[in-house]
Amino acid sequence: MGATRAQKVRLGAFVGVGLLTLIGGLIALAGARLGEERDAYVVRYAEGTVSLSGLEVGSPVKYSGIRVGRVDTIRIAPDDLSVVEVAISLTRGTPVAKDSEASLGSMGITGLKYIELTRGTRQAGLREPGDRIPPGSSGIDELTNRAGEIAEQVSTTLDRVNALVAPDMKDRIASILDRTDRLLETLEATVTENRVAMKGLVAEAERLTAEVADIAETTNGLLARAAPGIDRSLRAVTRLMGQLEGTRENLDATLASADAMMQSANDALVGALPLIDHSSLMVQQSRENLVEALGFLRETAENLSDFSRRVREDPSLLLLGDEEAR
């Protein structure tokens, strides 16, 4: 049974009210968004390896997974054609550290991207609205580049494998394996032929090892027996060193006393030098006087000798006197 006209009218009115309500809500939300105060920042992507594919105007800007803003514009920088400039706006008062970076993130398998702001540190301080936020490394681009490197390495490996499976390489490998087999056979034959000699060498090595062990044990015993004597000798040497130290101190004291005595003698000699000089002068003067006195005595003796001779010759001179002398 079809709907009546009244029901259709009521349904139309209900749909109209719903549409009006939805449109009003959207208009209110847009008005609220338009009147919302926001902080603007700029991110400049200069790396050619960073792909901005999937980043659109209106894409979210997140901080540790929390949406705090949106992408406002994406354009090629007018001052540098190699730079893509992305303008973002954040909710007013959103803190952005000076060491925070703007990395690219991916939203699932849709291929759409968003901007993720790293937290930064408290010590770095905060950026002012309008500043540039440096771009950070993108995990997706790193994986893409890594995948390219892996693909290149796989291609190189495949080329090497193809070179190995080439016909001429197969022949070379077969030849190498052949020579290896012959070498192993020769080695096995050599080992078989020299097995007896090798056993003798092993036995000799074991005997030498046992002898070395016996010598080491004997040496340890000798050291253990000699340890007390060595200790006594060390103690005696220590005592002797102490006595020598005391003797050296006494010798130093004796030498110091001898030095003092030598200094005193030197001082006395220096003091006696003027006296010696004076005595030498007096001796010189006395010698001159003595020489003069001896001259007088010699002359007197000569006179007496002459007088004695004349008296012997003429005793009367004692009574009459010496006329010649008169």
Number of C-alpha atoms within 10 A of each C-alpha: 3 5 7 8 9 9 11 11 11 11 12 12 12 12 12 12 12 12 12 12 12 12 12 12 12 12 12 12 12 12 11 11 11 10 9 10 13 17 17 20 20 22 22 20 22 16 12 9 12 18 14 16 9 16 20 17 15 13 18 22 25 20 18 11 10 11 15 17 22 21 22 17 15 18 12 14 15 10 7 10 11 14 17 19 19 23 19 25 22 22 15 14 10 15 16 22 20 20 17 20 21 25 21 23 22 17 10 8 6 8 11 15 20 24 27 25 24 18 16 15 13 10 9 11 13 16 16 14 18 13 13 18 20 16 21 18 14 19 13 16 16 13 11 15 14 12 12 12 12 12 12 12 12 12 12 12 12 12 12 12 11 11 13 14 13 12 10 11 13 13 12 13 14 12 12 12 12 12 12 12 12 12 12 12 12 12 12 12 12 11 13 12 11 12 12 11 12 13 11 12 12 12 12 12 12 12 12 12 12 12 12 12 12 12 12 12 12 12 12 12 12 11 12 11 11 11 12 11 11 12 11 11 12 12 12 12 12 12 12 12 12 12 12 12 12 12 12 12 12 12 12 12 12 12 12 12 12 12 12 12 12 12 12 12 12 12 11 11 12 11 11 12 11 11 11 12 11 12 12 12 12 11 12 12 12 12 12 11 12 12 12 12 12 12 12 12 12 12 12 12 12 12 12 12 12 12 14 13 12 15 14 11 10 10 13 12 14 10 7 8 11 13 7 5 5 5
